[in-house]
Amino acid sequence: MNQNQAIVEILTYARDYVAAGWVQHRGRDHQGRVCAGQAINNAARRFIVGIHTMSDDTIYWAQIEAARMLLDVANQTTPEPEGTRYTTVPSWNDALGRTKAQVLAAFEQAIRIARAEVSEANTPAELSFTDKRADPVNYLPPIKDKSFADKAKILIGV
């Protein structure tokens, strides 16, 4: 599995976690419902704790890219006050009036985009930041001296 495929898998599993139960203002609740950020984290952990051929940094990079894709879709498709742009998954997930249907719709659109990229990509298992895509780490506010794992945690809020 290459990194682009990992992004699709992370988004797909995260959507399934949200579909099973969604919550705002916390990562998860006592009923097992999760926010979008926690769902992405849970989905990425499937790769980290399982047997895989990708480095942990590559998995974290895929997690960051999955969150970035979700935020890009969310910022383009969900009705928000003019000029509002979310930079973290929790800030978007927890917005006043956000619905589970909006969260699932954003995941569905992000999955479609990620699948289209997989079908057109001829990339090696490990992508470099010189790839056609922008460096997803630069999507975050400047965070100096942080690992990929720390940057992923900041972006998804867990």
C-alpha positions as CSV (number, residue, x, y, z in Angstrom):
1,M,0.0,0.0,0.0
2,N,1.4,3.4,-0.9
3,Q,0.8,6.7,0.9
4,N,-2.0,7.8,-1.3
5,Q,-3.9,4.6,-0.6
6,A,-3.2,5.1,3.1
7,I,-4.9,8.5,2.9
8,V,-8.0,6.9,1.3
9,E,-8.1,4.2,4.0
10,I,-7.7,6.7,6.9
11,L,-10.5,8.9,5.5
12,T,-12.7,5.8,4.9
13,Y,-12.2,4.3,8.4
14,A,-12.6,7.8,10.0
15,R,-15.9,8.3,8.2
16,D,-17.1,4.9,9.4
17,Y,-16.2,5.8,13.0
18,V,-18.2,9.1,12.7
19,A,-21.1,7.2,11.1
20,A,-21.2,4.9,14.1
21,G,-21.5,7.9,16.5
22,W,-20.5,11.5,16.4
23,V,-19.8,14.0,19.2
24,Q,-18.8,17.6,19.6
25,H,-16.5,19.4,22.1
26,R,-14.6,16.2,23.1
27,G,-12.6,13.5,21.4
28,R,-15.0,10.8,22.4
29,D,-17.7,10.3,24.9
30,H,-18.7,7.4,27.3
31,Q,-21.0,6.0,24.6
32,G,-18.0,5.6,22.2
33,R,-19.1,8.5,19.9
34,V,-16.1,10.4,18.4
35,C,-15.4,13.7,16.8
36,A,-13.9,14.0,13.3
37,G,-10.4,14.5,14.7
38,Q,-10.5,11.5,17.0
39,A,-11.9,9.5,14.1
40,I,-8.9,10.4,11.9
41,N,-6.6,9.5,14.8
42,N,-8.3,6.2,15.4
43,A,-8.1,5.4,11.7
44,A,-4.4,6.2,11.5
45,R,-3.7,4.1,14.6
46,R,-4.9,1.1,12.6
47,F,-1.7,1.5,10.6
48,I,0.6,2.3,13.5
49,V,-0.4,-0.7,15.6
50,G,-0.7,-3.1,12.7
51,I,1.8,-4.6,10.3
52,H,2.7,-2.2,7.6
53,T,5.5,-1.4,5.2
54,M,5.4,2.3,5.7
55,S,7.5,4.3,8.2
56,D,5.7,5.9,11.2
57,D,6.5,9.3,9.7
58,T,4.9,8.3,6.4
59,I,1.8,7.3,8.3
60,Y,1.7,10.5,10.3
61,W,2.2,12.4,7.0
62,A,-0.8,10.5,5.5
63,Q,-2.8,11.4,8.7
64,I,-1.9,15.1,8.3
65,E,-2.8,14.9,4.6
66,A,-6.2,13.2,5.3
67,A,-7.0,16.0,7.9
68,R,-5.9,18.7,5.4
69,M,-8.1,17.2,2.7
70,L,-11.1,17.0,5.1
71,L,-10.5,20.7,6.1
72,D,-10.2,21.8,2.5
73,V,-13.6,20.2,1.6
74,A,-15.1,21.5,4.8
75,N,-14.0,25.0,4.2
76,Q,-15.4,24.9,0.7
77,T,-18.7,23.2,1.2
78,T,-20.1,23.9,4.7
79,P,-22.1,27.1,5.2
80,E,-20.1,29.4,7.4
81,P,-20.0,33.1,8.1
82,E,-18.1,34.9,5.3
83,G,-14.4,34.9,5.9
84,T,-14.5,31.9,8.3
85,R,-11.7,29.4,7.5
86,Y,-11.0,26.5,9.9
87,T,-7.4,25.5,10.4
88,T,-8.0,22.5,12.7
89,V,-10.4,19.6,12.5
90,P,-11.8,20.2,16.0
91,S,-12.6,23.9,15.4
92,W,-14.6,22.8,12.3
93,N,-16.2,19.8,14.0
94,D,-17.2,21.8,17.1
95,A,-18.7,24.8,15.2
96,L,-22.1,26.0,16.4
97,G,-24.7,24.4,14.2
98,R,-22.4,21.7,12.8
99,T,-24.3,18.5,12.1
100,K,-23.3,14.9,11.7
101,A,-24.7,15.0,8.2
102,Q,-22.3,17.8,7.3
103,V,-19.4,16.0,8.8
104,L,-20.2,12.8,6.9
105,A,-20.7,14.7,3.7
106,A,-17.3,16.3,4.0
107,F,-15.7,12.9,4.6
108,E,-17.5,11.5,1.6
109,Q,-16.2,14.3,-0.7
110,A,-12.7,14.1,0.7
111,I,-12.7,10.3,0.1
112,R,-13.8,10.9,-3.5
113,I,-10.9,13.4,-4.0
114,A,-8.4,11.0,-2.4
115,R,-9.6,8.1,-4.6
116,A,-9.2,10.2,-7.7
117,E,-5.7,11.0,-6.7
118,V,-4.9,7.4,-6.1
119,S,-6.2,6.4,-9.6
120,E,-4.1,9.1,-11.3
121,A,-1.0,8.8,-9.2
122,N,2.1,6.9,-10.2
123,T,3.9,7.4,-7.0
124,P,6.4,5.3,-5.0
125,A,5.4,3.9,-1.6
126,E,7.2,6.8,0.1
127,L,6.3,10.2,-1.2
128,S,8.7,13.1,-0.8
129,F,7.6,16.7,-0.2
130,T,8.8,17.6,-3.7
131,D,5.8,15.7,-5.0
132,K,3.1,17.6,-7.0
133,R,1.2,18.2,-3.7
134,A,2.0,21.0,-1.4
135,D,3.8,20.0,1.8
136,P,0.9,19.4,4.2
137,V,3.0,20.3,7.2
138,N,3.0,23.9,5.9
139,Y,-0.8,23.9,6.1
140,L,-0.4,24.1,9.9
141,P,0.5,27.3,11.7
142,P,4.3,27.4,12.1
143,I,5.3,24.7,14.6
144,K,9.0,24.6,15.1
145,D,10.9,21.5,16.3
146,K,7.9,19.2,16.3
147,S,7.7,15.7,15.0
148,F,5.2,14.6,12.4
149,A,3.3,12.9,15.2
150,D,3.1,16.1,17.2
151,K,2.1,18.1,14.1
152,A,-0.7,15.6,13.4
153,K,-1.9,15.8,17.0
154,I,-2.2,19.6,16.7
155,L,-4.1,19.5,13.4
156,I,-6.6,16.8,14.5
157,G,-6.8,18.0,18.1
158,V,-5.9,14.8,20.0
